[in-house]
């Protein structure tokens, strides 16, 4: 028992340390993005959050190591107003562009404050409030709110929205979409409602017994959502459908189902013109806002990942998605990187969208009564039906991970008909015309 308790304690300490490192990385990334901004003219980055002025202080000091300038973010032991002492942490990185006098971080809440951070030698000032981009608006919310119940920084330094209903509504493509967060430096959106129950992939009976192939770069659904497949006839040897229908607002046949309980694919009509109750494809304006991006296709199994990883070590799920493991025991070429415009949710996107304080189960066990708090406090949990992700199993040729209607991460045959919520990354230049992100007052965008 003492050994197990020590392991739990050490895991929590490591998780806390990764959270601090994630915050620091987010700040460093933000400085870099500001420097690359077309409108940036040099100067300080000022972020003020007086509510947490008593938080632990993170001091940036300059040193020299191996002939290179090195900056050390050292979290000093410091007592808070409540008399609690914050432990010391230290992270080192190299560079010579950023100089900051202080950075405030609350180890208990994760709230941060950057004080007087200077870029280069310029004496001009830059504040996040000056930015009217969606990126800047989200960043400003983070810096004002800190790591509260609705927005936080993950282990990779990405900013994410979480909770049952955070203020992350945005009008995109004349529809309601929602902001997953700023992932890898890009604002990531997901369509709030499904465009239909569609097959992830199809294949004829000679391949995987007709169950499909779990490789996104070749998947039927990828070709339906993205450009470049207009003249490609997609077939499983039984019927023919056309590609790029969603991207082009086009009409044709799809593989899927018109019901929420179909376990087999069938040919259905797909009309994405948005008229007379039809689903809506992407408008020209919406397409102009999307940034072609790198997506990760790392695969993983149930036993070692989905049945074991909890929120405490959720970074393992992200590590796997960004890893190099794929299914290898067939003659299908599988990739770990895909470049495209429209993708799907990751299991890690879904699991990190909860702000439950009572979520201790593995992500594959969120369907249990004991873990109901995990899913009910997750805005990405769609209670009506399951939704596809773009991640697959590493120990199977045709199983794809999805978010089940019961709330857990589970696998399903690629040929099955599942809910599709398109996901896109926006260009960094996209601006906010109006709105505050709340339901009924969604952010209105402009290119």
C-alpha positions in Angstrom: 0.0 0.0 0.0 2.7 2.6 0.8 4.4 1.8 -2.5 1.2 2.4 -4.4 0.5 5.6 -2.5 4.0 6.9 -3.3 3.4 6.1 -7.0 0.1 8.0 -7.0 1.8 11.0 -5.3 4.7 11.0 -7.7 2.3 10.8 -10.7 0.4 13.8 -9.4 3.6 15.8 -8.8 4.7 15.0 -12.4 1.3 16.0 -13.8 1.5 19.3 -11.9 5.0 19.9 -13.2 3.9 19.2 -16.8 1.0 21.7 -16.3 3.5 24.4 -15.3 5.7 23.6 -18.2 2.7 23.7 -20.5 1.8 27.2 -19.2 5.4 28.4 -19.8 5.4 26.9 -23.3 2.1 28.7 -24.1 3.6 32.0 -23.0 6.7 31.4 -25.1 4.6 30.3 -28.1 2.4 33.4 -27.8 5.5 35.7 -27.8 6.7 34.0 -31.0 3.3 34.3 -32.7 3.2 38.0 -31.8 6.6 38.5 -33.3 5.5 36.8 -36.5 2.3 38.8 -36.7 2.1 41.1 -39.7 0.9 44.0 -37.5 3.5 43.5 -34.8 5.9 46.5 -34.5 8.0 45.2 -31.6 7.7 45.8 -27.9 6.5 44.5 -24.6 3.8 42.0 -24.0 1.7 43.2 -21.0 -0.8 40.8 -19.5 -2.5 42.0 -16.2 -4.4 39.9 -13.8 -4.5 41.7 -10.5 -6.7 39.1 -8.8 -3.7 36.7 -8.6 -0.9 39.2 -7.8 -0.2 37.1 -4.7 0.4 34.0 -6.7 3.8 32.4 -6.9 6.3 34.5 -8.9 8.1 33.0 -11.8 11.3 35.0 -12.4 13.2 34.9 -15.8 16.9 35.2 -15.3 19.7 35.2 -17.8 22.6 32.9 -17.8 25.2 31.3 -20.1 25.6 27.6 -20.9 27.9 26.1 -23.6 28.3 29.6 -25.0 24.6 30.1 -25.6 22.3 32.6 -23.8 20.0 30.6 -21.6 16.9 31.8 -19.8 15.7 30.0 -16.7 12.1 30.2 -15.5 12.5 29.5 -11.7 9.4 29.3 -9.5 10.5 30.6 -6.1 9.1 29.3 -2.8 6.6 31.9 -1.8 3.7 32.1 0.7 0.3 33.1 -0.6 -2.2 35.3 1.2 -3.7 32.2 2.7 -0.4 31.3 4.2 0.3 28.4 1.8 3.8 27.8 0.5 4.2 27.1 -3.2 6.9 24.6 -4.1 9.9 25.5 -6.3 10.0 24.4 -10.0 12.5 25.1 -12.7 12.5 24.9 -16.5 15.3 26.0 -18.8 15.3 26.9 -22.4 17.6 28.6 -24.9 17.1 31.8 -26.8 18.0 35.5 -26.9 14.8 37.2 -28.1 12.6 37.4 -25.0 13.3 39.2 -21.8 10.7 39.3 -19.0 11.0 40.7 -15.5 8.3 38.5 -13.9 5.8 35.9 -14.8 3.1 35.1 -12.3 1.8 31.5 -11.9 -0.5 30.1 -9.3 0.4 26.5 -8.7 -3.0 25.8 -7.2 -5.2 27.3 -9.9 -2.8 27.5 -12.9 -3.6 31.3 -13.3 -0.8 33.2 -15.0 0.4 36.7 -15.3 3.1 37.9 -17.6 4.8 41.1 -16.4 6.8 43.4 -18.6 8.0 40.9 -21.2 10.1 42.6 -23.8 10.8 41.4 -27.3 14.2 42.4 -28.7 15.3 45.9 -27.8 12.2 47.8 -28.7 10.6 50.1 -26.1 7.1 50.0 -27.7 4.4 48.1 -26.0 2.0 45.4 -27.3 -1.1 44.2 -25.4 -3.3 41.3 -26.2 -6.3 43.7 -25.9 -5.0 45.4 -29.1 -5.6 42.2 -31.1 -9.0 41.8 -32.8 -8.2 38.4 -34.2 -10.0 35.3 -32.8 -6.6 34.0 -31.7 -5.9 37.1 -29.7 -9.4 37.1 -28.2 -9.0 33.6 -26.9 -5.6 34.4 -25.6 -6.9 37.4 -23.8 -9.6 35.3 -22.2 -7.0 32.8 -20.9 -4.8 35.6 -19.5 -7.7 37.3 -17.8 -9.3 34.1 -16.5 -6.3 32.0 -15.9 -6.7 28.2 -15.7 -10.3 28.4 -14.5 -13.2 25.9 -15.0 -13.7 26.9 -18.7 -10.3 27.4 -20.2 -6.9 25.9 -19.5 -3.5 25.0 -21.0 -2.7 21.3 -21.7 0.6 19.4 -21.4 1.6 20.5 -24.9 1.0 24.2 -24.2 -2.3 24.2 -26.2 -5.2 26.3 -24.9 -8.5 24.4 -24.6 -12.1 25.1 -23.6 -13.6 22.7 -21.1 -16.7 22.2 -19.0 -20.4 21.4 -19.7 -21.0 24.6 -21.7 -18.0 27.1 -21.9 -18.2 30.4 -23.8 -16.8 29.0 -27.1 -19.6 29.6 -29.6 -18.7 30.9 -33.0 -20.7 31.5 -36.2 -18.8 29.8 -39.0 -20.2 28.8 -42.4 -23.4 30.6 -41.3 -23.8 27.8 -38.7 -23.0 27.2 -35.0 -19.5 25.8 -34.5 -17.5 25.7 -31.3 -13.9 26.4 -30.5 -11.9 23.4 -29.2 -9.1 25.8 -28.5 -5.7 27.0 -29.9 -4.0 23.8 -30.8 -0.5 23.9 -32.3 -0.8 27.6 -32.7 -4.1 27.4 -34.7 -7.7 28.1 -33.7 -9.5 24.7 -34.0 -13.2 24.6 -34.6 -15.8 21.8 -34.6 -19.3 21.8 -36.1 -21.7 21.7 -33.2 -24.1 19.4 -34.9 -23.4 16.3 -37.0 -23.7 16.5 -40.8 -25.1 13.0 -40.8 -24.4 9.4 -40.0 -21.7 8.3 -42.5 -19.3 5.5 -42.9 -15.7 6.2 -42.0 -14.4 3.9 -44.7 -15.6 1.3 -47.1 -14.1 -1.7 -48.8 -15.3 -4.6 -50.8 -15.7 -8.1 -49.2 -12.2 -9.1 -50.3 -10.5 -6.6 -47.9 -11.0 -7.0 -44.2 -14.3 -8.8 -44.9 -15.7 -5.6 -46.1 -15.2 -3.8 -42.7 -13.2 -0.9 -44.2 -9.6 0.2 -43.6 -8.6 2.4 -40.6 -6.2 4.8 -42.5 -7.5 8.4 -42.6 -5.3 9.5 -45.5 -7.1 7.0 -47.7 -10.5 7.0 -45.9 -13.8 7.4 -47.7 -14.9 10.0 -45.2 -11.7 12.1 -45.7 -12.4 12.1 -49.4 -16.0 13.2 -48.9 -14.9 16.2 -46.7 -11.9 17.5 -48.5 -11.1 18.9 -51.9 -9.4 17.1 -54.8 -11.6 14.1 -55.1 -14.3 15.5 -57.3 -13.6 13.2 -60.2 -12.8 10.2 -58.1 -15.5 7.5 -58.0 -15.5 5.9 -54.5 -16.8 2.3 -54.6 -16.7 -0.8 -52.5 -17.5 -3.0 -55.4 -21.2 -2.7 -54.9 -22.2 0.9 -55.7 -20.5 4.1 -56.7 -20.4 7.5 -54.9 -18.6 10.8 -55.6 -15.9 12.5 -53.6 -15.5 16.0 -52.2 -19.3 16.5 -51.8 -19.1 18.3 -48.5 -16.3 20.6 -49.6 -18.1 21.6 -52.8 -21.7 21.9 -51.5 -22.5 19.2 -54.0 -25.1 16.4 -54.2 -24.6 12.7 -54.7 -24.7 9.4 -53.0 -23.0 8.5 -49.7 -22.3 5.5 -47.7 -24.1 5.8 -44.4 -27.4 5.5 -42.7 -30.5 7.7 -42.1 -31.0 6.3 -38.6 -29.0 6.3 -35.4 -29.0 2.6 -34.9 -27.6 1.2 -38.1 -24.6 -1.2 -37.8 -24.2 -1.6 -41.6 -23.5 0.8 -44.4 -26.0 1.5 -47.1 -26.3 4.0 -50.0 -28.1 7.2 -49.0 -28.6 10.5 -50.7 -26.1 13.2 -49.7 -27.2 16.7 -50.5 -25.0 19.5 -49.1 -26.7 22.5 -50.7 -28.2 23.6 -47.4 -31.7 24.0 -49.0 -35.0 22.4 -48.0 -33.7 20.8 -44.9 -30.5 19.5 -46.5 -27.2 19.6 -44.8 -24.9 22.5 -45.6 -21.5 22.1 -47.2 -18.7 24.7 -46.9 -19.3 28.1 -48.4 -16.6 29.9 -50.3 -16.1 32.4 -47.5 -15.7 29.6 -45.0 -13.2 27.7 -47.2 -11.1 30.9 -47.5 -10.8 31.0 -43.7 -9.5 27.4 -43.3 -5.8 26.8 -43.0 -4.4 23.6 -44.5 -2.8 21.9 -41.6 -0.8 18.9 -40.4 -2.9 16.3 -38.6 -1.5 13.4 -36.6 -2.6 9.8 -37.2 -0.7 7.9 -34.5 -2.7 4.8 -33.5 -3.0 3.0 -30.1 -4.6 0.0 -28.5 -7.2 -0.5 -25.9 -5.3 -2.5 -23.3 -2.4 -0.2 -22.8 -4.0 3.2 -23.5 -7.8 3.5 -23.6 -8.3 1.1 -20.6 -5.6 2.7 -18.5 -5.1 6.4 -19.3 -7.0 8.8 -17.0 -7.0 12.6 -16.8 -4.0 12.4 -14.5 -1.8 11.1 -17.3 -3.9 12.2 -20.4 -0.7 13.3 -22.0 -0.1 9.6 -22.9 -3.1 9.7 -25.1 -1.8 12.8 -26.9 1.7 11.2 -27.1 0.2 8.2 -28.8 -1.8 10.3 -31.3 1.3 12.2 -32.2 3.4 9.0 -32.2 4.6 6.7 -34.9 2.6 3.5 -34.0 0.2 2.2 -36.7 -1.2 -1.2 -37.7 1.4 -3.0 -39.8 0.1 -6.6 -40.3 -1.4 -6.1 -43.8 -0.3 -4.7 -47.1 -1.9 -1.2 -46.6 0.4 1.8 -46.4 -0.4 3.7 -43.3 0.9 7.2 -42.4 1.4 9.1 -39.2 1.0 12.6 -40.7 -1.7 13.9 -43.0 -2.0 17.4 -44.5 -5.5 18.5 -45.3 -8.3 21.0 -44.6 -11.1 19.1 -42.8 -10.6 16.5 -40.2 -12.3 15.1 -37.2 -12.1 15.1 -33.4 -9.2 13.4 -31.5 -10.0 11.3 -28.5 -7.7 13.6 -26.5 -9.8 16.6 -27.6 -12.9 15.0 -26.2 -11.4 13.8 -22.9 -9.6 17.1 -22.2 -12.9 19.0 -22.6 -14.2 17.9 -19.2 -13.7 20.0 -16.1 -14.9 17.3 -13.7 -13.1 17.2 -10.4 -14.4 13.7 -9.8 -13.2 11.9 -13.0 -10.9 9.1 -12.0 -11.7 6.4 -14.5 -9.8 5.5 -17.6 -11.1 7.1 -20.8 -12.5 3.8 -22.0 -14.6 3.5 -18.8 -16.4 6.9 -18.9 -19.7 5.0 -19.6 -19.8 3.6 -16.1 -22.1 5.1 -13.4 -19.0 5.9 -11.3 -17.6 8.0 -14.1 -20.7 9.8 -15.1 -19.3 13.1 -13.9 -16.6 12.8 -16.6 -19.0 13.0 -19.5 -21.7 15.2 -18.1 -19.1 18.0 -17.5 -17.7 17.6 -21.1 -19.2 19.9 -23.8 -18.0 17.6 -26.5 -20.2 14.8 -25.2 -23.1 14.3 -27.7 -25.8 12.5 -25.8 -27.8 11.4 -28.9 -25.3 9.2 -30.8 -21.6 8.4 -31.1 -19.2 10.5 -33.1 -16.2 9.5 -35.2 -12.7 10.5 -34.4 -9.7 10.4 -36.8 -7.7 8.0 -34.6 -7.5 4.3 -35.1 -6.5 1.1 -33.3 -2.9 0.0 -33.7 -3.7 -3.7 -33.2 -6.4 -3.9 -35.8 -6.8 -3.2 -39.5 -10.3 -1.7 -39.5 -11.3 -0.5 -36.0 -11.5 3.3 -35.5 -11.8 5.1 -32.2 -15.0 7.0 -31.5 -16.8 8.8 -28.7 -19.6 6.4 -27.8 -23.2 7.5 -27.0 -22.5 6.3 -23.4 -19.6 8.7 -23.1 -16.6 6.5 -23.3 -13.8 6.2 -25.9 -14.6 3.0 -27.8 -13.8 1.4 -31.2 -16.1 0.6 -34.1 -15.7 -1.0 -37.5 -14.8 1.7 -40.1 -17.8 0.7 -42.4 -20.4 1.5 -39.7 -22.4 4.7 -40.0 -21.5 7.2 -37.3 -22.0 10.9 -36.5 -19.7 13.3 -38.3 -18.7 16.6 -36.8 -16.2 18.3 -39.2 -13.2 19.9 -37.6 -11.1 22.7 -39.2 -8.2 25.0 -38.3 -8.6 28.7 -39.0 -6.0 31.1 -40.5 -4.4 33.2 -37.8 -5.6 36.4 -39.5 -9.3 35.7 -38.9 -10.8 38.6 -37.0 -13.8 38.9 -34.6 -16.4 41.4 -35.7 -18.7 41.0 -32.7 -20.0 38.6 -30.0 -18.5 37.4 -26.8 -18.5 33.6 -27.4 -21.6 33.0 -25.2 -24.6 31.0 -26.4 -26.8 33.5 -28.2 -23.8 35.8 -28.7 -21.4 33.7 -30.7 -18.2 35.3 -32.1 -18.9 36.6 -35.6 -15.9 36.3 -37.9 -14.3 38.2 -40.7 -11.5 37.3 -43.0 
